[in-house]
Amino acid sequence: MKKYYIITGEASGDLHAANLMRGILKEDQNVDFRYWGGDNMANVYGKPVKHISELAFMGFVEVVANLGTILSNIKFCKKDILDYKPDALILVDYPGFNLRIAKWAKSQGIKVIYYISPQIWAWKQNRVHTIKKVVDKMLVILPFEKEFYAKFDMEVTYVGHPLLDAIEQFRAKTDKVDLYQKHNLDERPVIALLPGSRKQEINTKLPIMLDSLSSFDDYQFVIAGAPALPDSFYEPFLKHSKNVRLIHGETYDLLSISTAALVTSGTATLETALFEVPEVVCYKGSSISYHIAKRLIKVDYISLVNLILQKEAVKELIQHECNAKLIEKELKLILPGGAKQAQMEKDYAELISILGKGGASETAALEIINS
């Protein structure tokens, strides 16, 4: 029996790791998984050693503030891996933690497979030299990443983007939820709010999103609740928001009925685009984290949509521009009849063409099994 130890620390990684596990099990049922992850992975196999709700720290200030917890997790993780004796360690994104574990695992003679490359092309490009030394196999999901690694004489395998698989699975479901009926929504069209999955980013961005909605009486707004956070966390935000509802665990159902969306940066920007929902990207972090990142980041955009298309197809409102007035202005431009709606549809079609067909999870699974 092959044994795989998998580590991810974020909601998107949990989704992709779960589909990877399904892909591996499809090819070989005689395997065992031990993992750090979330509910999606638990729905496939067993229970996580550590849940993502305990692991997601974002930004320079936040990481420093939680350094004791992070170091304790690293120490525990190393011992747990040694006790488990896996045939391979599979790391899924989550670079701050996973690259440390990769370096240690290589020194222990453990095979290291990295699925979903850290975004080193955006910042800290020098980390590619560490990756070359400590990662035995790198599986990348963005078309331009193969070319990036080639500049450093590192061969990687492009498997396609796993979001295509996740969305195709959703579309193939026969038991889709009727959100209008289930949550007593009225007949007005829906605008989705996706403020992120971590407490700190929701605390920062959701109030700004909510402040921008006062002139949209013809629409109703629905917040996509983070899987690891209870309804009670959102209650203070909803007290004075009569036209806003909260839905948990049904983000794809929500996007499938949405007319437009306000989205924080990250995987959600690409998910929204693949559902062909016009969006405005909203990002704001702590002042210190932002100014440090601004000096280090080497790309022109923060959303995956724009990075893949290499142009600003979706508007990015970052830091001081992420305010209620500008969000309201940009949202009006992408709603039906708005000046930007038609062009965004064309850009989304180009994006889907670039990403091509699905199958990333099964392709990655075969690469892992045969490595």
ChimeraX attribute file (.defattr): number of C-alpha atoms within 10 A of each C-alpha:
attribute: neighborCount
match mode: 1-to-1
recipient: residues
	/A:1	9
	/A:2	13
	/A:3	16
	/A:4	21
	/A:5	20
	/A:6	23
	/A:7	28
	/A:8	29
	/A:9	26
	/A:10	23
	/A:11	23
	/A:12	20
	/A:13	24
	/A:14	24
	/A:15	19
	/A:16	25
	/A:17	29
	/A:18	23
	/A:19	25
	/A:20	25
	/A:21	22
	/A:22	19
	/A:23	20
	/A:24	22
	/A:25	17
	/A:26	12
	/A:27	13
	/A:28	14
	/A:29	11
	/A:30	10
	/A:31	13
	/A:32	15
	/A:33	17
	/A:34	20
	/A:35	24
	/A:36	22
	/A:37	29
	/A:38	28
	/A:39	18
	/A:40	18
	/A:41	24
	/A:42	16
	/A:43	10
	/A:44	15
	/A:45	17
	/A:46	12
	/A:47	17
	/A:48	18
	/A:49	14
	/A:50	17
	/A:51	20
	/A:52	23
	/A:53	19
	/A:54	15
	/A:55	20
	/A:56	19
	/A:57	23
	/A:58	17
	/A:59	16
	/A:60	15
	/A:61	16
	/A:62	14
	/A:63	15
	/A:64	13
	/A:65	11
	/A:66	13
	/A:67	13
	/A:68	10
	/A:69	13
	/A:70	19
	/A:71	12
	/A:72	10
	/A:73	15
	/A:74	15
	/A:75	11
	/A:76	11
	/A:77	17
	/A:78	13
	/A:79	10
	/A:80	14
	/A:81	19
	/A:82	12
	/A:83	9
	/A:84	13
	/A:85	13
	/A:86	19
	/A:87	14
	/A:88	21
	/A:89	25
	/A:90	25
	/A:91	29
	/A:92	26
	/A:93	24
	/A:94	20
	/A:95	19
	/A:96	14
	/A:97	18
	/A:98	20
	/A:99	20
	/A:100	13
	/A:101	22
	/A:102	26
	/A:103	16
	/A:104	14
	/A:105	20
	/A:106	16
	/A:107	11
	/A:108	10
	/A:109	9
	/A:110	19
	/A:111	19
	/A:112	22
	/A:113	22
	/A:114	26
	/A:115	27
	/A:116	24
	/A:117	20
	/A:118	22
	/A:119	14
	/A:120	18
	/A:121	18
	/A:122	15
	/A:123	16
	/A:124	13
	/A:125	15
	/A:126	11
	/A:127	14
	/A:128	17
	/A:129	11
	/A:130	13
	/A:131	20
	/A:132	16
	/A:133	11
	/A:134	23
	/A:135	20
	/A:136	17
	/A:137	20
	/A:138	24
	/A:139	24
	/A:140	23
	/A:141	21
	/A:142	19
	/A:143	16
	/A:144	13
	/A:145	18
	/A:146	18
	/A:147	14
	/A:148	17
	/A:149	18
	/A:150	11
	/A:151	9
	/A:152	12
	/A:153	10
	/A:154	15
	/A:155	16
	/A:156	18
	/A:157	16
	/A:158	20
	/A:159	22
	/A:160	22
	/A:161	21
	/A:162	24
	/A:163	23
	/A:164	21
	/A:165	19
	/A:166	20
	/A:167	15
	/A:168	13
	/A:169	11
	/A:170	15
	/A:171	13
	/A:172	9
	/A:173	9
	/A:174	7
	/A:175	7
	/A:176	12
	/A:177	12
	/A:178	13
	/A:179	15
	/A:180	14
	/A:181	9
	/A:182	8
	/A:183	11
	/A:184	10
	/A:185	16
	/A:186	11
	/A:187	10
	/A:188	12
	/A:189	15
	/A:190	22
	/A:191	27
	/A:192	27
	/A:193	27
	/A:194	27
	/A:195	28
	/A:196	23
	/A:197	21
	/A:198	20
	/A:199	18
	/A:200	16
	/A:201	19
	/A:202	22
	/A:203	15
	/A:204	15
	/A:205	22
	/A:206	21
	/A:207	16
	/A:208	19
	/A:209	23
	/A:210	20
	/A:211	14
	/A:212	17
	/A:213	21
	/A:214	11
	/A:215	9
	/A:216	14
	/A:217	10
	/A:218	9
	/A:219	17
	/A:220	20
	/A:221	25
	/A:222	22
	/A:223	23
	/A:224	23
	/A:225	24
	/A:226	23
	/A:227	18
	/A:228	18
	/A:229	14
	/A:230	11
	/A:231	13
	/A:232	8
	/A:233	13
	/A:234	18
	/A:235	11
	/A:236	11
	/A:237	15
	/A:238	16
	/A:239	9
	/A:240	10
	/A:241	14
	/A:242	9
	/A:243	15
	/A:244	20
	/A:245	18
	/A:246	16
	/A:247	16
	/A:248	15
	/A:249	12
	/A:250	15
	/A:251	21
	/A:252	18
	/A:253	17
	/A:254	24
	/A:255	25
	/A:256	15
	/A:257	17
	/A:258	22
	/A:259	19
	/A:260	25
	/A:261	27
	/A:262	23
	/A:263	27
	/A:264	29
	/A:265	23
	/A:266	16
	/A:267	17
	/A:268	22
	/A:269	25
	/A:270	21
	/A:271	21
	/A:272	25
	/A:273	23
	/A:274	18
	/A:275	15
	/A:276	21
	/A:277	25
	/A:278	27
	/A:279	28
	/A:280	24
	/A:281	24
	/A:282	27
	/A:283	25
	/A:284	21
	/A:285	20
	/A:286	15
	/A:287	12
	/A:288	12
	/A:289	15
	/A:290	18
	/A:291	12
	/A:292	12
	/A:293	15
	/A:294	12
	/A:295	9
	/A:296	13
	/A:297	16
	/A:298	14
	/A:299	12
	/A:300	12
	/A:301	19
	/A:302	21
	/A:303	24
	/A:304	19
	/A:305	27
	/A:306	20
	/A:307	17
	/A:308	18
	/A:309	14
	/A:310	12
	/A:311	12
	/A:312	16
	/A:313	23
	/A:314	24
	/A:315	19
	/A:316	23
	/A:317	20
	/A:318	18
	/A:319	16
	/A:320	11
	/A:321	14
	/A:322	18
	/A:323	20
	/A:324	16
	/A:325	14
	/A:326	14
	/A:327	24
	/A:328	18
	/A:329	11
	/A:330	21
	/A:331	22
	/A:332	18
	/A:333	15
	/A:334	25
	/A:335	19
	/A:336	13
	/A:337	10
	/A:338	12
	/A:339	13
	/A:340	19
	/A:341	18
	/A:342	14
	/A:343	13
	/A:344	20
	/A:345	17
	/A:346	12
	/A:347	20
	/A:348	23
	/A:349	14
	/A:350	14
	/A:351	19
	/A:352	15
	/A:353	10
	/A:354	13
	/A:355	15
	/A:356	13
	/A:357	12
	/A:358	18
	/A:359	19
	/A:360	25
	/A:361	28
	/A:362	22
	/A:363	19
	/A:364	27
	/A:365	24
	/A:366	17
	/A:367	17
	/A:368	19
	/A:369	13
	/A:370	7
	/A:371	11
